[in-house]
Amino acid sequence: MMIKVFEDFNFSRVGQMQSLLESHGIHTFLKNEFGSSVVGELPFVEVIPQLFVLEEKDLEKAKELLAQEVPATQPGAAWTCSGCGSEVDGNFTQCWNCGNTV
């Protein structure tokens, strides 16, 4: 049984997480390792690198290890600056145009 525990468009990041789990004795499988070569020919959701744990008994430990390495907060939604009306990416809390904050 394979259980997906991590995915990221950045293959290097997925490889780092695989190395982390493997260094703790957790057996993994990497899917779409070479998916970047077919981006554009297939939908991106079918080629995103994905990391799987091979044994259910390792799932909780894998989640704990990944939680320590992956930021708990994900970027929020884009927002509109109340100062100038510019759209600001959700990764930022300060407007790129006028410096106003959320």
Residue pairs with C-beta under 8 A, 6 or more apart in sequence:
1 54
1 55
1 56
2 29
2 52
2 53
2 54
3 52
3 53
3 56
3 59
4 50
4 51
4 52
5 17
5 21
5 51
5 52
5 53
5 59
5 62
5 63
5 66
6 14
6 17
6 50
6 51
6 66
6 70
7 14
7 48
7 49
7 50
7 51
8 14
8 17
8 48
8 49
9 44
9 48
9 49
10 49
11 33
11 36
11 49
14 30
14 49
14 50
14 51
15 30
16 69
17 51
17 66
17 69
17 70
18 28
18 30
18 51
20 65
20 66
20 69
21 28
21 51
21 53
21 58
21 62
21 65
21 66
22 28
24 61
24 65
26 53
26 55
26 58
26 61
26 62
26 65
27 53
27 54
27 55
27 58
28 51
28 52
28 53
28 54
29 51
29 52
29 54
30 49
30 50
30 51
30 52
31 49
31 50
31 51
31 52
32 46
32 47
32 48
32 49
32 50
33 49
35 42
35 46
35 47
35 48
35 49
36 47
38 47
39 47
53 59
53 62
75 89
75 90
75 91
76 90
77 90
78 87
78 88
78 89
78 90
79 87
79 88
79 90
79 102
80 86
80 87
80 88
81 87
81 88
81 95
81 97
81 98
81 100
82 100
83 95
83 98
83 99
83 100
84 95
84 97
84 98
84 100
86 95
86 96
86 97
86 98
88 94
88 95
88 96
93 101
93 102
94 100
94 101
94 102
95 101
